[in-house]
């Protein structure tokens, strides 16, 4: 099964040899270990390695360019260095980021680390928005785990209706790294998880019209960082990583989906689906999330639950809405009963089962 994350492939480059970087003789006579070390990254938006299989997940579902987008021009990213114990060391700002092409799948990055510890954790934050990142004063004396408890975002559906600007987080730990002058040090990949889930409703019934598609409730705030990912980004976010605002979280009501039209079919006809991006939601509460919609003028409701029993889960069991997951419902037929296929999977992985809703 393919891991579907934003990947950041990292190499440390010394002496300004990275394409797009301007070399400098300044500091050439400084004592080794005290001058900044040049850093190079390749930011990739498609996974390379196989990930863990999650329940009812199979196949692939790639993120769109907008869903993979990082606002490079706006400087909407941060790179943080923590020591092996998770204590903050420093922040670095890249000197240049150059897109490889127009696909938004790969960027070349250059910058400098002032510190070069042999054992450390590297954290990547992206699309948090201006004024929302932790300031240097907030980070001093902090632990990497503080990122999952102290920073949250206000959910504004209109700002992510096309999937652009979804907050992301990634971390990886390193041990025994040796930095040598003028020799490239390869650090591999860092996986980024989107801090939102994607919900999609479509219909395969020719000529049928979907309308008034809404989610009855969503959290008014979301947490940027998942729980329990302080050393390495997990291959799949699970219930153990669910991170929602503490206490009685405020919700927004009747959140409207956005209609997205694509061209498909032998005749190239226009096909519509309805898409919404939302923060994680604890669906085991007394106020579960539901999708309300009209199909040819008739009202229906779909829930986030198992419509059929599995070997591990009883029919009717609700599931949480998790970050970096896609929840897709496709209506197959309507009449005395509504038949639909549903998909619940990490973003980039999918499976569908025929479910009959009476």
Order of alpha helices (4+ residues) and beta strands (2+ residues): beta-beta-alpha-beta-beta-beta-beta-beta-alpha-alpha-beta-beta-beta-beta-beta-beta-beta-beta-beta-beta-beta-beta-beta-beta
